[in-house]
Amino acid sequence: MSKSRPHAIRVLFAKPGLDGHDRGVVVLVRGLRDAGMEVIYTGLHQTPQAIARAALQEDVDVVAVSVLSGAHLTIFPAIQRALRHVGLTHVLLTGGGIIAEADRQRLARLGVGQLFGPGTSLTTIVSYIKHAVK
């Protein structure tokens, strides 16, 4: 009898809205893949609805969103609603950007996972995702 290998954590990365800066996301995509995760990157200028549809189609465990535009208080709740609309209440919504601590706390109260700022180590992000998805 062969042992079945546990499924790799599947992460969908997205850049919503008009934010066109994705260098950090590309680095994170590679880093999470190197850590053994399956990673899908949807590319720039995604709508919350497109992100939710991609998450459903790709059967992901995590949706990670990079928001550098300052619209995080609008974008994260919109993605959360879109995920619920397609039945993905079990998916971890996390991400990062330039987000003030008060806004991070506000989003956490809405059910958004931990949010990471510039300079956060890849080890910290990988550890968080692995622990949160258990």
Secondary structure by P-SEA (a helix, b strand, c coil): ccccccccbbbbbbbcccccccaaaaaaaaaaaaaccccccccccccaaaaaaaaaaacccbbbbbbccccccccaaaaaaaaaaaccccccccccccccaaaaaaaaaacccccccccccaaaaaaaaaaaac
